[in-house]
Amino acid sequence: MSTIRSICVYCGSSPGRGETYLEAGRALGRSIASHGLRLVYGGGTKGIMGAVASGTREAGGKVMGIIPRFLMNKEATESALERLDELVITDDMHQRKHRMFEESDAFVALPGGIGTVEEIVEIMTWAQLGRHRKPIVYGNIGGFWNPMLTLIDHMRAEGFVHTAHLVQPLVVDTADGIVPAILDAAEPGRTAGDEAVIERL
């Protein structure tokens, strides 16, 4: 594990139902800032994405947004993007995801839709292939990710996760617990066990 300086957050560009997910986004942003870390995210200024970014900035943290040009007026406004500390505009989604990976030392999935699932699964795939050892977290706000976690357990039980020791996402039920869990997982000398695919905190 490497030193944690930047945390990538994948999440919905929509707010979801109620205020629970938005507040979790703001709380995670505040936690990232209070620990002196940088947020790396998809650049959106709406929904949970916007909540994470605003929470980070309001608490004095640094924010890097990475967004494809074709989404700039869909997931954000140009005036809002100008308030980010760093803005990277890519040509397509592939470039966006690769740059997010390069800039980040850990990955968090808050509630979101198909795009969020695709992003966190790709990061897990790269871990399974031995391409990185960066912490991966499911922010399981209100049990949102329980069906996904059940599916991962099922795939493992059926013999389709062949290198389970390389794919061990942390599952954290509260926004405030996510950053401490990442920092704990990244401590020198800590190695993930070989028995459980998912470690619940």
BELKA-V820856 format. One record per backbone hydrogen bond with DSSP energy under -1.0 kcal/mol. NH is the residue of the N-H (numbers start at 0). CO is the residue of the C=O. If there is no record, write none. Layout:
NH/CO
NH/CO
//
This chain:
6/37
7/105
8/39
9/107
11/110
22/18
23/19
24/20
25/21
26/22
27/23
28/24
29/25
30/26
31/27
32/28
33/29
34/30
35/32
36/31
37/4
38/61
39/6
40/63
44/74
47/13
48/11
49/45
50/46
51/47
52/48
53/49
54/50
55/51
56/52
57/53
58/54
59/56
60/55
63/38
64/85
65/40
66/87
68/89
70/67
71/68
73/70
74/70
80/76
81/77
82/79
83/80
85/62
87/64
89/66
95/91
96/92
97/93
98/94
99/95
100/96
101/97
102/98
104/5
106/134
107/7
108/136
109/9
116/112
117/113
118/114
119/115
120/116
121/117
122/118
123/119
124/120
125/121
126/122
127/123
128/124
129/126
130/125
136/106
137/169
138/108
139/137
139/171
140/138
142/139
143/140
145/142
148/144
149/145
150/146
151/147
152/148
153/149
154/150
155/151
156/152
157/153
158/155
159/154
165/162
166/163
169/135
170/198
171/137
177/174
180/176
181/177
182/178
183/179
184/180
185/181
186/183
189/186
198/168
200/170
//
